[in-house]
Amino acid sequence: MGERNEDDDEDSWLQLRPVEPLPSQCCGSGCSPCVFDIYHRDLARWEAARTSKDRSLLSEEESQSCPSGLSPDTFLAFSISAVERLTKDTYWVRFTLPGNSQLGLQPGQHLILRGTVDDLEIQRAYTPISPANAKGYFEVLIKCYQTGLMSRCVESWRAGDTAFWRGPFGGFLYKPNQFGELLMLAAGTGLAPMVSILQSITDNADDETFVTLVGCFKTFEGIYLKTFLQEQAGFWNVRTFFVLSQAWLPKPTAGACYWDAGGSTDWNEKTWSPGLALLLTWQVTWGSWCQNAKRAHIFGNSRAPGWVLYLPRR
C-alpha cells in the first residue's frame, strides 16, 4: 500500500481548519469585518483549499489599508513608548509606529485592541486622540473599570511592552464643510472620538464648520485633555461647555484665571454644576440647534458615550 500524500491526509487538513472565535473576542462595536466575519471568510477559504487540495489558497495575502501596515483583518504589534495615568482610572498611552509612518486613520475612525486575561482573548474598540498627521506614533485614551477584563491588561502596561491592534473601522468619515454646525456631546472618554474630528476642523483654515462641544465629567480635576481643549476653544468657530456631575467648581481667588475658554476668563463661565446641567442641555439642544438638526451619530458605549449632532449649512 503506497504512502498517502500529505494533501490527502484528513488529519492534516483538520489541523489547518480555522478556529471559531469566542464571544469574548468580539468587541461589540459593530466593526466590519468582525472577528466572526473573518472566521467565516477564512473557513470558506479553507474549505475551497481542502476541496481542491491546494494549500496555497490558504496563504492568500491581504492588501494593507494604511501606510503603518494596519489591516482590518490582522492584528499588528505596536510597542508602547509611554504610559501616563491621567486620573485614578484613566490612562494616556503612546505607541510607536514603524519608521516615520503615519497611522492612516480618517477623522472619526477607530481601532480594535486585543488582550489576553487568564487565557481568555478579548477585544475592545478605541479611538486614537493623536493628530491625523502625526508621524512615528499614535496615542489613545483608555478608561479602566474595576471589573473590566481589558482594564487589567491596560493597568499592567509599561513602556517597552507590546500591544496588538487592527483597523481602521468606522462608517462615519468627516468631510470639511459637509455640515454647517456640529454639536458634540461627550461623557468621559467619549471625548476621544471627538478629538480627531475637532482637530481636523481647526487644522483646516478652509473648514468653516461651527462646533459646540459639551463635555460631561464627574469632577473638575477629571476633565481630560485640558490643554488641548483650551487651545481648541481659542478658535473662532469652537465653543466649549462642561458639566460636572459630582463636584462644584473651585471657588476662584482674587485675580485667578482658570481658563480662557473662547473669551471667558473664568472656568465658571464655561463649566456647569449638576443643578444647571438641564438648563445648559436645553439651551444647546432644544434651542435653535434642534430646529436645524439633520441627524445624530453615536460613538462609544453606554459607559462612555459620545454624540455628534449634525446641522445643515445656513
Buried (B, 14 or more C-beta within 10 A) or exposed (E): EEEEEEEEEEEEBEEEEBEEBEEEBBBEBEBEBBBEEBBEEBBEBBBEBBEEEEBEBBEEEEEBBBBBBBBBBEBBEBBBBEBEEBBEBBBBBBBBBEEEBBBBBBBBBBBBBBBEBEEEBBBBBBBBBBBBEBEBBBBBBBBBEEEBBBBBBBBEBEEEBEBBBBBBBBEBEBEEEEBBBBBBBBBBBBBBBBBBBBBBBBEEEEBEBBBBBBBBBBEBEBBBBBEBBBEBBEBEBBBBBBBBEEBEBEEEEEEEEBBBBBEBEBBBBBBBBEEEBEEBBEEBBEEEBEEBBEEEBEBBBEEBBBBBBBBEEE
